[in-house]
Amino acid sequence: MKKRSRACQECHRLKIKCDLSTSPAGAACERCTRNNLECVPSAPRLQRDRISELEAEVDELKRTLREQSSSTTTTSSISPGSLLEDHDELILSFLDARIPLGRQQDLLHLFTQEAGATWPVIRLSTDLDQLRVKSPILLLSVLTYTVTHNAQGTDLEIHDELVRQTVHILGEEVIGRGERSLELVQALLVASFWNKSTRRGAQGSCYQLIQLAADMAVDIGIAGPSLQPSPVAFFSHHEDPTSLEARRTWLACFVALATSSFSMRRPNTIPWNPHHHECLLALESGGDPSDVLLCQIVRIIQVMQEIHDQLGLCQISAFLDGNDYAIYAAMDTLKSRVDMWAAQIPPDLTSSQLLKVLYHVAMVFLYEPILHTPTNKAAFVPPFIPQRIPVKDFPKPANVIFPLKIALESLVQNCHGVIDTVAGMGPSMVLDLSTFSFTPMVLYSLFMLVTVMVAATDPTNTYGQCLPRDSFRIEEYGLKLRQLTSSVKALDPTFSCYTTRMIDATGWLEQWYIDYLAILRRYEANLAN
């Protein structure tokens, strides 16, 4: 009797060796005998049959993947960044299933005309097909972050899913896959400047995203020769690090890092250097019209950085006495720098509300030290809420010197200037401006106005001799902020933009002020008795 020449079906299915050496023809192999299984020889199979079978399996897997990507009935989905094959195509499939192509084109035009023009740190072509081919991740980031939920035209669940998945994709690209590109730097900046959170909470820290963007910019070589890339990034250099797009992106990194430094009151990790200046001059001489506004933003942010550095605003332990003549020489020099910047603004931009706000904020930063004590500097850091107002810890000089009197008056005037100008902006412009860089400056100015009012209305403090109570106009500015909040919420009723949430948070001012006045009147009545 002949022995079998082919493995049995069971061993063939498991892809293990079928021991036929001791098995007579028709008898069970050793494994089937041991497991009491029917041992049936496998049928012969041609190679082309196997190829056809594998092709069918691949087609079935592709069909299943497309069905999962296009499903909009559930918020759970695969993360496109986790798949290596057809990576960009999967990202676009994820986007297309949530925002139709026609709507993508509308939102791209909206970004170019509004957010991209109002805060011009990123340029995008209006050619959607070109963006889909060259920069799908940047496109996803722009369509997710720079518009409200209402403008996006999606269900709120889908909007939240877009925010959540975009952060996941960026994380997998940068951390998981170790990718480095100008597109990724720009996508990280967009996610930071117009930061959003879902209803389930924050999705990634904008401070960390900014640092990732800046580090990647150094690695791809657009940060200039003085900053050394990491060794693993040797082969990741951008093909044209001196292009206008590369220079614009590096200046956007500076704006993000500097405003992050102002907010956290920590030193800027990459301060202004000659390459920044070179990029600025290149954009001013050869950039497009919107670069003129960007260059002015960069220039005043640089001046703000000088104010923080020279007055020690980012050093919690440093203290300058506002009633000491010595500090006013430095303040006068810095004030001249702010005024020189304002004087060189191009005529077409002299009426810019954004630049007016930045001018007033720079002056508020300049005069902040007159409210400092050796122990209260940590109070001037976000979040700007009533609990952080240093109601018992502010300067109380026995006699107010003349420069301090002028500084107190200027501080109040510039706080008013910020709120007046922002209240005069249209709500759409407020939402288009950077949530990360611009909106906190508005809240800071409001906080400073309330803080100086508290210091001046203390019956035991000499600041009240310089600032009468009616000079603060808290009720008037509370009303302006209330009206601004109402108009912003009308455009973003679901609070999908973090700007809406922060502007709405100014509502604490009215009730807090009423309570503060009641306490103050009782205190004064007790003193009178």
BAZAKE-15962 format. One record per residue (C-alpha): x, y, z. Coordinates in steps of 0.2 Angstrom, whole numbers, padded with zeros to 4 digits, always signed. Layout:
BEGIN
XYZ ...
***
This chain:
BEGIN
+0000+0000+0000 +0007+0017-0005 +0010+0031+0008 +0001+0047+0006 +0011+0061-0003 +0001+0076+0004 -0002+0083+0021 -0020+0081+0029 -0032+0095+0028 -0031+0099+0047 -0012+0101+0047 -0012+0111+0031 -0025+0123+0039 -0014+0125+0054 +0002+0126+0043 +0011+0113+0053 +0021+0098+0047 +0010+0083+0044 +0020+0067+0050 +0017+0055+0036 +0033+0045+0038 +0025+0031+0049 +0007+0032+0041 +0002+0020+0028 -0009+0025+0014 -0026+0030+0020 -0021+0030+0039 -0021+0045+0050 -0006+0055+0053 +0002+0056+0071 -0007+0072+0076 -0024+0067+0070 -0022+0050+0079 -0016+0059+0095 -0031+0071+0094 -0044+0058+0088 -0047+0068+0072 -0052+0062+0055 -0037+0063+0044 -0042+0068+0027 -0028+0072+0014 -0029+0090+0007 -0034+0093-0011 -0020+0098-0023 -0020+0117-0026 -0012+0126-0041 -0002+0142-0037 -0014+0153-0047 -0028+0147-0037 -0019+0153-0021 -0015+0170-0029 -0034+0172-0033 -0039+0168-0016 -0027+0181-0008 -0032+0194-0020 -0050+0191-0015 -0045+0192+0003 -0037+0209+0000 -0052+0216-0009 -0063+0211+0005 -0052+0219+0018 -0051+0235+0008 -0070+0235+0006 -0072+0233+0025 -0060+0247+0028 -0069+0259+0017 -0086+0255+0025 -0078+0259+0042 -0071+0275+0036 -0087+0281+0028 -0098+0277+0043 -0105+0293+0051 -0118+0284+0063 -0105+0282+0076 -0092+0294+0084 -0079+0279+0086 -0068+0277+0072 -0051+0270+0067 -0037+0283+0069 -0030+0285+0051 -0013+0289+0058 -0011+0271+0064 -0011+0264+0047 +0005+0265+0037 -0002+0259+0020 -0011+0272+0010 -0009+0284+0024 -0014+0301+0017 -0028+0292+0008 -0035+0286+0024 -0034+0303+0032 -0043+0311+0017 -0056+0297+0018 -0059+0301+0037 -0061+0319+0033 -0072+0316+0017 -0084+0305+0027 -0087+0320+0039 -0085+0335+0029 -0091+0333+0010 -0079+0340-0003 -0090+0354-0008 -0091+0360+0010 -0072+0358+0012 -0069+0370-0003 -0081+0383+0006 -0072+0382+0022 -0055+0383+0013 -0061+0400+0006 -0068+0405+0023 -0051+0402+0031 -0042+0412+0017 -0054+0427+0019 -0056+0427+0037 -0045+0418+0050 -0030+0416+0038 -0031+0435+0034 -0035+0441+0052 -0021+0431+0060 -0010+0428+0045 +0003+0416+0051 -0001+0402+0039 -0004+0403+0020 -0015+0391+0011 -0019+0389-0007 -0037+0389-0012 -0034+0375-0024 -0042+0361-0013 -0035+0347-0025 -0018+0353-0023 -0019+0354-0004 -0027+0336-0003 -0012+0329-0013 +0002+0339-0004 -0004+0344+0013 -0019+0333+0019 -0014+0334+0038 -0013+0353+0037 -0030+0354+0028 -0038+0343+0041 -0031+0354+0055 -0037+0370+0047 -0055+0364+0043 -0056+0357+0061 -0049+0371+0071 -0051+0388+0062 -0070+0388+0061 -0085+0387+0072 -0095+0371+0074 -0109+0381+0065 -0098+0386+0050 -0092+0369+0049 -0109+0363+0046 -0107+0346+0056 -0116+0338+0070 -0109+0342+0087 -0103+0324+0089 -0094+0324+0072 -0086+0341+0077 -0080+0334+0093 -0074+0318+0084 -0064+0329+0071 -0055+0338+0086 -0051+0322+0095 -0045+0313+0080 -0035+0327+0073 -0025+0328+0089 -0023+0309+0088 -0016+0310+0070 -0004+0324+0075 +0002+0314+0090 +0005+0298+0079 +0013+0308+0066 +0025+0317+0077 +0028+0304+0091 +0022+0287+0084 +0030+0289+0067 +0043+0302+0070 +0038+0312+0055 +0046+0329+0052 +0040+0341+0039 +0035+0359+0036 +0017+0354+0034 +0017+0346+0051 +0025+0362+0059 +0011+0372+0051 -0003+0359+0057 +0004+0360+0075 +0003+0379+0074 -0014+0379+0068 -0020+0367+0082 -0011+0379+0094 -0016+0396+0088 -0035+0391+0087 -0035+0378+0100 -0051+0369+0104 -0058+0356+0116 -0072+0344+0115 -0086+0343+0128 -0077+0329+0136 -0062+0340+0140 -0046+0347+0133 -0038+0337+0119 -0019+0340+0120 -0010+0355+0128 -0007+0369+0116 +0009+0374+0126 +0016+0356+0122 +0010+0357+0103 +0019+0374+0101 +0035+0367+0108 +0034+0352+0097 +0031+0363+0082 +0047+0374+0087 +0058+0359+0090 +0052+0351+0073 +0056+0368+0064 +0074+0367+0071 +0075+0349+0065 +0070+0353+0047 +0082+0367+0046 +0071+0382+0045 +0077+0390+0061 +0093+0396+0055 +0111+0390+0058 +0113+0395+0076 +0100+0381+0082 +0107+0364+0080 +0095+0350+0074 +0094+0334+0084 +0105+0320+0077 +0091+0309+0071 +0084+0323+0060 +0099+0324+0049 +0090+0318+0034 +0074+0327+0037 +0079+0345+0032 +0067+0355+0022 +0072+0356+0004 +0071+0375+0004 +0074+0382+0021 +0075+0400+0015 +0058+0400+0005 +0046+0413+0011 +0034+0399+0017 +0048+0393+0028 +0052+0410+0035 +0034+0414+0038 +0032+0398+0047 +0048+0401+0058 +0041+0418+0063 +0024+0410+0067 +0034+0399+0079 +0042+0414+0087 +0024+0422+0090 +0018+0406+0097 +0033+0404+0109 +0033+0422+0114 +0015+0422+0119 +0017+0406+0127 +0031+0414+0138 +0020+0429+0142 +0005+0417+0147 +0015+0405+0158 +0028+0418+0164 +0042+0407+0159 +0058+0412+0148 +0055+0410+0130 +0064+0394+0125 +0070+0401+0108 +0072+0420+0110 +0074+0433+0096 +0090+0430+0086 +0098+0437+0070 +0089+0423+0059 +0072+0430+0065 +0077+0447+0060 +0083+0440+0043 +0066+0431+0040 +0057+0447+0045 +0066+0458+0032 +0064+0445+0019 +0045+0445+0021 +0044+0464+0022 +0053+0465+0006 +0047+0450-0004 +0031+0444+0004 +0013+0445-0001 +0001+0459+0005 -0005+0449+0020 +0014+0447+0026 +0014+0466+0030 +0001+0463+0044 +0011+0447+0050 +0027+0457+0051 +0019+0471+0062 +0012+0457+0073 +0030+0450+0075 +0038+0467+0078 +0026+0471+0092 +0027+0454+0100 +0046+0456+0099 +0044+0472+0109 +0033+0464+0122 +0047+0451+0124 +0059+0465+0127 +0047+0472+0141 +0046+0455+0149 +0065+0452+0149 +0070+0469+0155 +0057+0471+0168 +0059+0453+0174 +0041+0449+0172 +0045+0430+0168 +0056+0429+0184 +0044+0427+0199 +0058+0431+0212 +0063+0447+0203 +0055+0463+0211 +0055+0481+0205 +0048+0494+0217 +0036+0505+0207 +0039+0519+0219 +0058+0520+0215 +0063+0533+0202 +0077+0521+0196 +0065+0509+0187 +0057+0523+0176 +0072+0526+0165 +0070+0508+0159 +0052+0510+0157 +0054+0526+0147 +0066+0517+0135 +0054+0503+0133 +0039+0515+0130 +0049+0523+0117 +0051+0506+0108 +0032+0504+0108 +0030+0521+0102 +0043+0519+0088 +0034+0503+0082 +0017+0512+0082 +0025+0526+0072 +0032+0515+0058 +0016+0505+0055 +0012+0506+0036 -0002+0519+0032 -0014+0505+0026 -0013+0497+0044 -0014+0512+0055 -0033+0509+0058 -0030+0490+0061 -0040+0486+0077 -0029+0471+0080 -0013+0482+0080 -0022+0494+0092 -0025+0481+0104 -0007+0474+0104 -0001+0492+0107 -0012+0494+0122 -0007+0477+0129 +0011+0481+0127 +0008+0496+0137 -0001+0486+0151 +0014+0474+0152 +0025+0489+0153 +0016+0496+0168 +0012+0480+0177 +0027+0481+0189 +0019+0496+0198 +0006+0483+0205 +0020+0471+0211 +0025+0466+0228 +0039+0454+0233 +0026+0441+0235 +0011+0444+0223 +0019+0441+0205 +0012+0424+0204 -0006+0431+0204 -0003+0439+0187 -0003+0422+0178 -0018+0414+0170 -0032+0409+0174 -0038+0426+0176 -0052+0423+0189 -0058+0433+0204 -0049+0421+0216 -0032+0427+0209 -0035+0445+0212 -0022+0450+0226 -0034+0459+0236 -0023+0459+0252 -0006+0460+0243 -0002+0476+0233 +0009+0490+0235 +0005+0503+0248 +0018+0517+0247 +0017+0531+0260 +0020+0544+0247 +0017+0542+0228 +0031+0549+0217 +0026+0558+0202 +0031+0545+0189 +0021+0532+0198 +0006+0543+0197 +0008+0545+0178 +0011+0526+0177 -0005+0522+0186 -0015+0533+0175 -0008+0526+0160 -0011+0508+0166 -0030+0512+0168 -0031+0521+0151 -0022+0507+0141 -0033+0493+0150 -0048+0504+0144 -0040+0505+0126 -0039+0486+0125 -0057+0483+0130 -0064+0498+0120 -0055+0491+0104 -0060+0473+0106 -0078+0478+0110 -0078+0488+0093 -0073+0473+0083 -0086+0462+0075 -0089+0446+0084 -0083+0436+0068 -0066+0445+0069 -0065+0441+0088 -0068+0422+0084 -0055+0423+0069 -0041+0429+0080 -0029+0417+0089 -0038+0409+0104 -0020+0405+0111 -0011+0422+0108 -0024+0435+0107 -0039+0431+0118 -0029+0429+0134 -0021+0446+0132 -0039+0453+0132 -0043+0444+0148 -0026+0449+0156 -0030+0468+0153 -0047+0466+0161 -0039+0457+0176 -0026+0471+0177 -0040+0485+0177 -0049+0476+0191 -0033+0473+0201 -0028+0492+0200 -0045+0497+0205 -0044+0486+0220 -0027+0493+0225 -0034+0511+0223 -0050+0509+0232 -0043+0502+0248 -0046+0517+0260 -0029+0514+0268 -0019+0515+0251 -0011+0531+0244 -0015+0525+0226 -0033+0532+0228 -0025+0549+0228 -0020+0547+0210 -0035+0537+0203 -0053+0542+0208 -0066+0529+0209 -0075+0535+0194 -0060+0533+0183 -0061+0514+0182 -0079+0514+0174 -0081+0496+0178 -0100+0496+0175 -0097+0503+0158 -0084+0490+0153 -0094+0476+0161 -0108+0481+0149 -0097+0482+0134 -0090+0464+0138 -0108+0458+0141 -0113+0464+0124 -0097+0457+0116 -0101+0440+0124 -0119+0440+0117 -0113+0443+0099 -0100+0430+0100 -0111+0417+0107 -0124+0421+0093 -0111+0415+0080 -0105+0400+0091 -0120+0395+0102 -0112+0378+0105 -0096+0386+0112 -0086+0375+0100 -0072+0388+0100 -0062+0391+0116 -0063+0410+0112 -0081+0409+0115 -0079+0401+0132 -0065+0413+0138 -0075+0428+0133 -0091+0421+0141 -0080+0419+0157 -0079+0438+0159 -0097+0437+0165 -0089+0435+0183 -0085+0454+0183 -0102+0461+0185 -0107+0450+0200 -0090+0451+0208 -0090+0470+0206 -0107+0471+0215 -0101+0460+0229 -0084+0470+0230 -0093+0487+0232 -0105+0480+0245 -0090+0474+0255 -0080+0491+0252 -0095+0501+0258 -0097+0491+0274 -0078+0493+0277 -0079+0511+0275 -0094+0513+0286 -0085+0503+0300 -0070+0515+0298 -0082+0530+0299 -0089+0523+0316 
***
